Amino acid sequence: MSFGSGPHFCPASLISRVHAAEALTALLERLPGLRLALPADQLVWRTGNIKRVPERLHVLW
């Protein structure tokens, strides 16, 4: 996850990373069988943005 750098660095980026990490940890603890529905090499990535994120993230559990 990225929140920028230099003069445009987000001062709340640290707390946002902590929140994201805690949310993902809780999700994976509650759904231990969570896995991608497609092979990772078939993910479609969003382009033209500073951040690299998948268009969709289909999962199974």
N, CA, C and O of each residue as an XYZ file, in Angstrom:
244
protein
N       0.845     -1.152      0.000
C       0.000      0.000      0.000
C       0.900      1.225      0.000
O       1.940      1.234      0.657
N       0.514      2.234     -0.715
C       1.335      3.428     -0.825
C       0.492      4.660     -0.546
O      -0.685      4.718     -0.904
N       1.100      5.633      0.090
C       0.399      6.881      0.410
C       1.159      8.105     -0.058
O       0.904      9.204      0.434
N       2.078      7.952     -0.987
C       2.814      9.075     -1.516
C       4.068      9.364     -0.719
O       4.343      8.731      0.299
N       4.816     10.329     -1.204
C       6.052     10.709     -0.525
C       6.391     12.145     -0.895
O       5.702     12.776     -1.696
N       7.458     12.646     -0.302
C       7.884     14.008     -0.601
C       6.904     15.024     -0.053
O       6.310     14.797      1.001
N       6.717     16.162     -0.756
C       5.854     17.229     -0.245
C       4.378     16.832     -0.158
O       3.594     17.522      0.492
N       3.990     15.732     -0.803
C       2.593     15.297     -0.791
C       2.370     14.083      0.093
O       1.357     13.396     -0.034
N       3.304     13.816      0.981
C       3.189     12.667      1.868
C       2.003     12.840      2.812
O       1.820     13.907      3.398
N       1.206     11.799      2.955
C       0.026     11.837      3.811
C       0.440     11.639      5.266
O       1.023     10.604      5.589
N       0.161     12.592      6.154
C       0.558     12.448      7.554
C      -0.184     11.314      8.273
O       0.274     10.854      9.319
N      -1.289     10.867      7.746
C      -2.054      9.785      8.375
C      -1.703      8.418      7.785
O      -2.378      7.431      8.075
N      -0.659      8.352      6.964
C      -0.338      7.097      6.292
C       0.023      5.986      7.275
O      -0.337      4.832      7.045
N       0.715      6.298      8.349
C       1.093      5.267      9.302
C      -0.139      4.627      9.939
O      -0.229      3.401     10.005
N      -1.082      5.432     10.406
C      -2.286      4.871     11.033
C      -3.111      4.103     10.007
O      -3.739      3.102     10.352
N      -3.121      4.549      8.761
C      -3.855      3.838      7.712
C      -3.245      2.471      7.455
O      -3.969      1.495      7.260
N      -1.924      2.392      7.453
C      -1.258      1.097      7.262
C      -1.550      0.165      8.434
O      -1.767     -1.030      8.235
N      -1.559      0.696      9.644
C      -1.865     -0.116     10.823
C      -3.300     -0.634     10.745
O      -3.551     -1.808     11.018
N      -4.232      0.227     10.378
C      -5.635     -0.198     10.237
C      -5.769     -1.295      9.185
O      -6.458     -2.289      9.413
N      -5.124     -1.126      8.052
C      -5.201     -2.125      6.984
C      -4.604     -3.459      7.438
O      -5.171     -4.518      7.171
N      -3.474     -3.406      8.116
C      -2.837     -4.632      8.593
C      -3.724     -5.351      9.606
O      -3.863     -6.573      9.553
N      -4.322     -4.600     10.524
C      -5.215     -5.206     11.522
C      -6.456     -5.808     10.866
O      -6.893     -6.894     11.246
N      -7.020     -5.117      9.894
C      -8.208     -5.622      9.202
C      -7.890     -6.902      8.441
O      -8.661     -7.860      8.490
N      -6.765     -6.927      7.742
C      -6.394     -8.131      7.001
C      -6.087     -9.293      7.944
O      -6.443    -10.437      7.659
N      -5.433     -9.005      9.053
C      -5.145    -10.051     10.040
C      -6.443    -10.649     10.576
O      -6.577    -11.870     10.651
N      -7.401     -9.796     10.951
C      -8.688    -10.279     11.469
C      -9.435    -11.092     10.411
O     -10.015    -12.132     10.722
N      -9.422    -10.624      9.174
C     -10.097    -11.336      8.088
C      -9.499    -12.721      7.894
O     -10.229    -13.706      7.778
N      -8.178    -12.799      7.858
C      -7.525    -14.088      7.631
C      -7.670    -15.029      8.823
O      -7.699    -16.247      8.645
N      -7.761    -14.483     10.033
C      -7.995    -15.325     11.206
C      -9.410    -15.896     11.197
O      -9.616    -17.045     11.586
N     -10.377    -15.107     10.759
C     -11.778    -15.550     10.757
C     -12.107    -16.449      9.571
O     -13.023    -17.269      9.640
N     -11.370    -16.293      8.502
C     -11.592    -17.107      7.301
C     -10.264    -17.747      6.892
O      -9.662    -17.333      5.902
N      -9.803    -18.748      7.639
C      -8.478    -19.318      7.363
C      -8.353    -19.981      5.994
O      -7.238    -20.150      5.500
N      -9.449    -20.353      5.381
C      -9.404    -20.975      4.053
C      -9.497    -19.982      2.918
O      -9.616    -20.382      1.760
N      -9.447    -18.699      3.219
C      -9.572    -17.660      2.190
C      -8.439    -17.797      1.180
O      -7.268    -17.896      1.544
N      -8.817    -17.800     -0.111
C      -7.812    -17.931     -1.162
C      -8.328    -17.253     -2.428
O      -9.522    -16.988     -2.564
N      -7.420    -16.979     -3.340
C      -7.802    -16.377     -4.609
C      -8.637    -17.355     -5.423
O      -8.369    -18.556     -5.420
N      -9.643    -16.846     -6.118
C     -10.487    -17.685     -6.968
C      -9.821    -17.962     -8.313
O     -10.182    -18.915     -9.002
N      -8.859    -17.136     -8.683
C      -8.118    -17.293     -9.936
C      -6.636    -17.392     -9.621
O      -6.202    -16.940     -8.562
N      -5.853    -17.973    -10.518
C      -4.399    -17.925    -10.317
C      -3.926    -16.468    -10.295
O      -4.470    -15.624    -11.007
N      -2.925    -16.184     -9.487
C      -2.442    -14.802     -9.323
C      -2.013    -14.180    -10.648
O      -2.143    -12.970    -10.830
N      -1.503    -14.993    -11.574
C      -1.054    -14.435    -12.851
C      -2.214    -14.040    -13.768
O      -1.985    -13.456    -14.827
N      -3.446    -14.347    -13.380
C      -4.618    -13.964    -14.178
C      -5.319    -12.717    -13.642
O      -6.326    -12.289    -14.207
N      -4.806    -12.130    -12.567
C      -5.402    -10.907    -12.045
C      -5.242     -9.773    -13.048
O      -4.213     -9.667    -13.715
N      -6.256     -8.930    -13.154
C      -6.208     -7.755    -14.020
C      -5.880     -6.568    -13.132
O      -6.592     -6.287    -12.168
N      -4.791     -5.867    -13.463
C      -4.340     -4.755    -12.633
C      -4.789     -3.428    -13.209
O      -4.783     -3.241    -14.426
N      -5.172     -2.517    -12.352
C      -5.572     -1.166    -12.728
C      -4.313     -0.394    -13.112
O      -3.333     -0.386    -12.367
N      -4.342      0.241    -14.253
C      -3.179      1.007    -14.722
C      -3.514      2.492    -14.742
O      -4.675      2.881    -14.613
N      -2.491      3.309    -14.906
C      -2.694      4.749    -14.985
C      -2.890      5.409    -13.637
O      -3.399      6.527    -13.562
N      -2.496      4.735    -12.575
C      -2.646      5.271    -11.223
C      -1.300      5.156    -10.526
O      -0.459      4.355    -10.934
N      -1.090      5.931     -9.497
C       0.156      5.842     -8.738
C       0.256      4.486     -8.051
O       1.331      3.890     -7.985
N      -0.866      4.010     -7.543
C      -0.895      2.728     -6.841
C      -1.213      1.601     -7.805
O      -2.002      1.770     -8.735
N      -0.601      0.462     -7.583
C      -0.901     -0.731     -8.384
C      -1.894     -1.572     -7.602
O      -1.550     -2.149     -6.570
N      -3.126     -1.643     -8.092
C      -4.179     -2.392     -7.406
C      -4.934     -3.246     -8.416
O      -5.066     -2.863     -9.579
N      -5.431     -4.401     -7.980
C      -6.217     -5.216     -8.908
C      -7.585     -4.593     -9.168
O      -8.168     -3.948     -8.298
N      -8.082     -4.802    -10.386
C      -9.432     -4.329    -10.720
C     -10.461     -5.010     -9.836
O     -11.357     -4.361     -9.296
N     -10.330     -6.323     -9.690
C     -11.227     -7.126     -8.842
C     -10.372     -8.170     -8.125
O      -9.325     -8.583     -8.622
N     -10.827     -8.576     -6.978
C     -10.105     -9.594     -6.235
C     -11.116    -10.635     -5.759
O     -11.601    -10.587     -4.628
N     -11.417    -11.570     -6.647
C     -12.378    -12.629     -6.325
C     -11.695    -13.650     -5.420
O     -10.577    -14.089     -5.690
N     -12.386    -14.020     -4.343
C     -11.827    -14.984     -3.401
C     -12.839    -16.100     -3.101
O     -14.044    -15.945     -3.302
N     -12.317    -17.209     -2.622
C     -13.125    -18.348     -2.180
C     -12.746    -18.663     -0.745
O     -11.639    -18.354     -0.303
N     -13.681    -19.287     -0.012
C     -13.341    -19.789      1.320
C     -14.154    -20.998      1.645
O     -14.009    -21.567      2.727
